[in-house]
Amino acid sequence: MADLHDISESGGVPSGAPSLVDFVAQVSGDTAVRVEESLGNGFVRLRVGEAERRQAKHDIRCIEDVVIEMLRNSRDAGAHRILVATSRESDLRSLVVLDDGSGVPDSMRERIFDARVTSKLDTVHMDRWGVHGRGMALFSIRENTRSAHVMATGMGLGSSIRVEADATKLVERKDQSTWPTVGRGDEGQQQLKGPHNIIRTCCEFALEERPDCEVFLGSAADVIATARALADASPNRSRLLFVDDPNEVSVIERPALAADARELADVAASLGLPISERTAHRILAGQIKPLRPVASRLLHHGGTPGQQEVDLTRDRRGLKLSPDDVDEFSRVMERAFDLIAERYYVGLSSEPRINVTRDKITVTFDLEKED
């Protein structure tokens, strides 16, 4: 049978590979032979003679490979919500993934990045990218990047993992701002079109894993604002009023504990998401809106957490639209554009821009450049 590490972490399943049922049955049948050490909390170190070579640098070829492996790692930890913050400054690409999964035990915060460390063999499963177990690719990620660390975690509280990569050594698509569009293949099947960038990687994963996993993608400030909105929308929001130790709260909920801008900036930094106090003030003032799930945005659904109600008493002489109405109108225009997209094979590079003046509403559609 194929070795666990013969299956490419970046999505390839070798020819003749067993089915998931056969694979699990076989690896479970000789666990004593394959497992060198049980590390507790569902983690093992595999007894594979050439694991370091097989699970080394060739498993991560680009930054998009890092993104999909981080998403799969969160999913395999039982996460239902995954928040991805990414940015690039000069040649440094930063990636932070927050989730509400099972968390990483203190004893594993560094060992989870060791070679051959993964979740127990009977918990691995196969998806469209191949066979995967929790922690399986973290060794490869650390080998190919400047740094990879668990920033915040707790058993049953989720985790935040920050990765920093040298963009001159780990390649990425030049166009990292274009959202994919949903089209139809030759046989009528639904498929995404657009550059294979970080955004498309998150969209593909979100569509594959919905409705079990919601994925949010944006900047550090966007993710902090979204985390607060998700906590505010929780039916158990009141319990956060009586928390003494932030480390007792799930990672995603911790930004909601901050009472002022300085405290919010400190919490964000502890999660690997450094923001300025000025940005923290803007989040607290509601100037930075929470993100929509990437699948909702891609498929033109609603889903923005914490949307504010429209103020019906506001003086609207001179035609002034509320931000929420502008956002909703933009989504309606985006759906309407599908007619043009299907007939003329074009797509949008961004959401339609709405400009409102005293007696005119202008809608601008920016078309994506050819891939």
Secondary structure as GFF3:
##gff-version 3
##sequence-region A 1 371
A	DSSP	three_ten_helix	4	6	.	.	.	ID=ss1
A	DSSP	alpha_helix	20	29	.	.	.	ID=ss2
A	DSSP	alpha_helix	31	34	.	.	.	ID=ss3
A	DSSP	beta_strand	35	40	.	.	.	ID=ss4
A	DSSP	beta_strand	43	46	.	.	.	ID=ss5
A	DSSP	alpha_helix	51	54	.	.	.	ID=ss6
A	DSSP	three_ten_helix	57	59	.	.	.	ID=ss7
A	DSSP	alpha_helix	63	76	.	.	.	ID=ss8
A	DSSP	beta_strand	81	89	.	.	.	ID=ss9
A	DSSP	beta_strand	92	99	.	.	.	ID=ss10
A	DSSP	three_ten_helix	106	108	.	.	.	ID=ss11
A	DSSP	three_ten_helix	111	113	.	.	.	ID=ss12
A	DSSP	beta_strand	117	119	.	.	.	ID=ss13
A	DSSP	three_ten_helix	121	123	.	.	.	ID=ss14
A	DSSP	beta_strand	125	127	.	.	.	ID=ss15
A	DSSP	beta_strand	130	132	.	.	.	ID=ss16
A	DSSP	alpha_helix	138	144	.	.	.	ID=ss17
A	DSSP	beta_strand	147	153	.	.	.	ID=ss18
A	DSSP	beta_strand	159	166	.	.	.	ID=ss19
A	DSSP	beta_strand	181	184	.	.	.	ID=ss20
A	DSSP	beta_strand	190	193	.	.	.	ID=ss21
A	DSSP	alpha_helix	198	209	.	.	.	ID=ss22
A	DSSP	beta_strand	214	218	.	.	.	ID=ss23
A	DSSP	alpha_helix	220	233	.	.	.	ID=ss24
A	DSSP	three_ten_helix	237	242	.	.	.	ID=ss25
A	DSSP	three_ten_helix	246	248	.	.	.	ID=ss26
A	DSSP	three_ten_helix	251	257	.	.	.	ID=ss27
A	DSSP	alpha_helix	261	270	.	.	.	ID=ss28
A	DSSP	alpha_helix	277	284	.	.	.	ID=ss29
A	DSSP	alpha_helix	294	298	.	.	.	ID=ss30
A	DSSP	alpha_helix	323	336	.	.	.	ID=ss31
A	DSSP	alpha_helix	338	344	.	.	.	ID=ss32
A	DSSP	beta_strand	353	356	.	.	.	ID=ss33
A	DSSP	beta_strand	361	364	.	.	.	ID=ss34
###
